[in-house]
Amino acid sequence: DVYARLSREMPSLPQHAFGPGRRPRELRAAHYEMLPSVDEARAIYGRSMIWLVTSRYEGFPAPILEAMACGCAVISTDCGGPRDIIRDGENGFLVPVDDVDAFVRLIRKLVQDERLRRKIAANGLRTAGDFTWEKSIDKLEECLKKAVSLRKRSMTDIPKGSVSAGGR
């Protein structure tokens, strides 16, 4: 497991984590906070240079955006949702699920190469800025307008005298 290996190979590297339940066994060496408030979570992100997402599957990965917004360089498993946000090597890193070696290699690289870590974190911060409520609403409105336009166009493409069926 990534955290146990980090504890053995880089014991002076602090580990911070939080989650919805009791501390997972693999996070024995980490400072762990169960169900932190928004302010507490922000403080944990703020103390972190690198944020790990070791999930086997993820939907929309809000913690990735939260970590990016707080200036962390993010390393995540390539498990669904993270792929929609992370551009590997540009604003974060994607590694195969359960690839402990890849995680440790990238953590070492980011710890040793401050310039790279800062670049990844800065690009991540810009990415997080693309996910504001205002921008999300603008994108939703754009999609709805396209859908209405396509619907109107498809309705005018129906030849006169054709038979249509529909229901409510």
N, C-alpha and C positions, 0 to 999 in steps of 0.2 A: 504494500500500500504506500502511496506517495508520502503521507504524513509521517508514518513510522520511518521510512527511509530518510526523509529530511531530518528527523530527530537524530538518527544515527550519524548521517554524513555531514550535516551542518547544524550541530547542536546549538550554536550561538544565534541561529536565525530564528527570531521570534515567530510564533504561529498564532494567529487570531482567527476565530471562526464564530459563526452563529447559525442557528437553525430553529426549527419549530418544535423540536423535542429534546429529550435528554441527550447529553453529550454522547456522540457515537464513540465506540471503543477505539477506533483508529485515530481519534483526536485527543488521546490521553495527554500529549505534550502541549496542546494548544490551550490558549486562554479561550474558553468557550462561553458564549452567552446564549441562553435559551430565550427565544421570543423577545429580542431586544426592541425597544421603542425605535422610532425613526431616527431620533437624535443619537441613540446609542449605536445603531447600525452605521450611521454616518461617521461616528467617531471611530468605529472599528475599521471601516474602509479607509478613513483618514490616516490611521496608524500603519496602513499596509502599503508597501511599494508594489507588491505583486498580488493579484487575486486569482485563486484557482477555482475552477468549476470542474469537478471530477465526476459529474453525473453520467449515468449510462444512457439516459434519455432526458430531454428537456423540451418543453414547449416554447413559449415566448420567455426568453431568459432575462427577466427584469434585473436580477442581481448583477448580470454582466454590465448592463447599462448603468446601474447604480455605482458599481466599482469604477467604471470608466469616468463617470461624472465626478467622482472623488479623486481622480488622478492616478488610479492604479493601472499598471500594465496587467492585462488579463491573459491567462492561459486556460483554455477550456477543452474539454473533450469535444470531438466532432460528432455530436449526438442529436442532431436535429436543429432546434431553434438557434443555437449559437452560430451556426453556419449562415443564418440570415443577417447577422450583425457583424461578425468578425471576418475581416479580410486578412487571411493568414499572413503573418510577417509584416503587416502594415499597421493595423490598429489593435492587434492582439495575435494570439497564436492558437491554432487548433491542433490537437493531437488525437490519435486513435484512442477509443475507449479502452481503459485498463492498461494503457502503455505507460507504466511507471517510469521507465527509462527516459522516454521522451519528455515527461514532465520535469524530471530531475535535471536533465540536460538543459532544458530551456530556463529553468529557475537559476541554475548556475550561470548561464550566459547572461541573464538579466541582472543578477547580483554583481557580476564582474564587469559588465559593460553598461555603465551608468548612462552613457550617451544613447545607446540603443533603448534602454528602459525608458528614458525620458521621451524619446521620439515616439515609441509605442504608446506611452501614456498620453502624450499630447494629441496624437491621432485618435486615440480612444475618446478623449474629452470632446473633440470635434464631432465624432460619431454620436456620442450621447446627446449633443446639441441638436442632432437631427430628429430626435424623438420627443419633442415638446408636444404639449396638448394642442397648441396652435397649429403646428405643422401636421400633426395627426388629423386634426379636423379638416385642414386644407386638402390633405390627401383623400380623406373620406368623401368630401364634397366633389373632388375631381372624379373619383370613381363613380359616384352616384350620377353625376352629369353625363359621363360616358355611357353608363347603363341606360339612362333615359334616352340619350341620343340614339343608341343602338336599337332600343325598343321602338322608337318612333320610325327609324329607318326601316326596320323589319316590317312594320305595319304598313308602310307605303309601298313595300315591295310585293304585297299580296295582290295578285292579278284580280281585276274586277270579275265578278261572276264566280269566283272560286268558293269552295265550301270550307268553312272553318268551324271548329267546335271548341267549346271552352266551358268552364264551369266556375262556380264560386265556392 
